[in-house]
Amino acid sequence: MESKAVARFIRISPQKARLVADVVRGLDADKAITTLRFMPKKGAQIIRKVIESAVANASQSQEIDVDTLFVKKIYIDGGPTLKRIRPRAMGRAGRILKRTSHITVVLDEQ
């Protein structure tokens, strides 16, 4: 039985979030949360919260044993990009792209 959690419009680039997601893919849920707690990246805390949310969603079901959950799927999709302007020389403008991510975590029993 699967459990799922989604965080949308998170202000981190998908490229940076995927670096963290690749570390915990396939791990037990408890081990993944512990690993992310001590990882010094911004995306680690965000993904840890999504995994904790998926565990909490699983605990609402009577059929799922929370102790046997593992990260079956974790994927990071790009969200909308915020476009900003930075002044440049001679009246020109440079674009700044502030990217967002949609984070999806699927947990399953072993």
LOFI-808729 format. One record per residue (C-alpha): residue number from 1; residue in three letters; x, y, z. Coordinates in nm, 3 decimals. Example, Ala and Ser with C-alpha at 12.3 -4.5 7.8 and 13.67 -1.06 7.14 Angstrom:
<rs>
(1,'ALA',(1.230,-0.450,0.780))
(2,'SER',(1.367,-0.106,0.714))
</rs>
This chain:
<rs>
(1,'MET',(0.000,0.000,0.000))
(2,'GLU',(0.145,0.336,-0.103))
(3,'SER',(0.149,0.671,0.070))
(4,'LYS',(0.214,0.998,-0.111))
(5,'ALA',(0.296,1.359,-0.028))
(6,'VAL',(0.344,1.656,-0.262))
(7,'ALA',(0.497,1.998,-0.199))
(8,'ARG',(0.436,2.250,-0.475))
(9,'PHE',(0.582,2.588,-0.566))
(10,'ILE',(0.890,2.544,-0.346))
(11,'ARG',(1.154,2.816,-0.400))
(12,'ILE',(1.451,2.597,-0.484))
(13,'SER',(1.576,2.511,-0.829))
(14,'PRO',(1.490,2.158,-0.943))
(15,'GLN',(1.855,2.090,-1.025))
(16,'LYS',(1.965,2.154,-0.667))
(17,'ALA',(1.673,1.961,-0.518))
(18,'ARG',(1.744,1.658,-0.738))
(19,'LEU',(2.095,1.631,-0.594))
(20,'VAL',(1.942,1.571,-0.252))
(21,'ALA',(1.660,1.347,-0.381))
(22,'ASP',(1.910,1.110,-0.544))
(23,'VAL',(2.072,1.045,-0.205))
(24,'VAL',(1.755,0.919,-0.032))
(25,'ARG',(1.584,0.736,-0.318))
(26,'GLY',(1.530,0.372,-0.213))
(27,'LEU',(1.620,0.420,0.156))
(28,'ASP',(1.398,0.331,0.451))
(29,'ALA',(1.185,0.627,0.557))
(30,'ASP',(1.349,0.652,0.901))
(31,'LYS',(1.699,0.632,0.757))
(32,'ALA',(1.613,0.889,0.489))
(33,'ILE',(1.483,1.135,0.750))
(34,'THR',(1.795,1.088,0.964))
(35,'THR',(2.024,1.133,0.663))
(36,'LEU',(1.848,1.452,0.555))
(37,'ARG',(1.851,1.594,0.908))
(38,'PHE',(2.232,1.616,0.902))
(39,'MET',(2.282,1.709,0.537))
(40,'PRO',(2.399,2.072,0.497))
(41,'LYS',(2.187,2.162,0.193))
(42,'LYS',(1.877,2.379,0.169))
(43,'GLY',(1.687,2.110,-0.021))
(44,'ALA',(1.752,1.852,0.251))
(45,'GLN',(1.523,2.021,0.503))
(46,'ILE',(1.248,2.071,0.245))
(47,'ILE',(1.257,1.709,0.124))
(48,'ARG',(1.274,1.584,0.485))
(49,'LYS',(0.948,1.764,0.560))
(50,'VAL',(0.780,1.610,0.255))
(51,'ILE',(0.894,1.260,0.358))
(52,'GLU',(0.766,1.321,0.712))
(53,'SER',(0.434,1.432,0.564))
(54,'ALA',(0.412,1.112,0.359))
(55,'VAL',(0.482,0.907,0.675))
(56,'ALA',(0.208,1.098,0.856))
(57,'ASN',(-0.030,1.033,0.566))
(58,'ALA',(0.053,0.662,0.588))
(59,'SER',(-0.012,0.656,0.962))
(60,'GLN',(-0.372,0.764,0.898))
(61,'SER',(-0.438,0.433,0.722))
(62,'GLN',(-0.495,0.124,0.935))
(63,'GLU',(-0.354,-0.109,0.667))
(64,'ILE',(-0.003,0.041,0.647))
(65,'ASP',(0.275,-0.049,0.891))
(66,'VAL',(0.473,0.275,0.930))
(67,'ASP',(0.790,0.096,1.044))
(68,'THR',(0.833,-0.084,0.710))
(69,'LEU',(0.805,0.218,0.479))
(70,'PHE',(1.073,0.303,0.225))
(71,'VAL',(1.110,0.575,-0.040))
(72,'LYS',(0.973,0.405,-0.351))
(73,'LYS',(0.970,0.714,-0.573))
(74,'ILE',(1.089,1.068,-0.527))
(75,'TYR',(1.087,1.310,-0.814))
(76,'ILE',(1.134,1.681,-0.857))
(77,'ASP',(0.948,1.861,-1.132))
(78,'GLY',(1.000,2.222,-1.233))
(79,'GLY',(0.737,2.472,-1.132))
(80,'PRO',(0.676,2.821,-1.268))
(81,'THR',(0.978,3.049,-1.292))
(82,'LEU',(0.975,3.394,-1.135))
(83,'LYS',(1.137,3.642,-1.373))
(84,'ARG',(1.327,3.936,-1.229))
(85,'ILE',(1.537,4.215,-1.385))
(86,'ARG',(1.889,4.320,-1.292))
(87,'PRO',(2.017,4.652,-1.427))
(88,'ARG',(2.324,4.619,-1.649))
(89,'ALA',(2.559,4.863,-1.818))
(90,'MET',(2.442,5.120,-2.076))
(91,'GLY',(2.073,5.096,-1.992))
(92,'ARG',(2.040,4.726,-2.059))
(93,'ALA',(1.872,4.473,-1.832))
(94,'GLY',(1.972,4.118,-1.744))
(95,'ARG',(1.717,3.854,-1.653))
(96,'ILE',(1.725,3.668,-1.326))
(97,'LEU',(1.529,3.343,-1.323))
(98,'LYS',(1.411,3.233,-0.980))
(99,'ARG',(1.308,2.874,-1.030))
(100,'THR',(1.053,2.678,-0.831))
(101,'SER',(0.999,2.305,-0.781))
(102,'HIS',(0.721,2.056,-0.727))
(103,'ILE',(0.842,1.774,-0.499))
(104,'THR',(0.661,1.438,-0.494))
(105,'VAL',(0.743,1.153,-0.256))
(106,'VAL',(0.584,0.807,-0.275))
(107,'LEU',(0.643,0.564,0.012))
(108,'ASP',(0.563,0.195,0.004))
(109,'GLU',(0.585,-0.101,0.241))
(110,'GLN',(0.868,-0.349,0.203))
</rs>
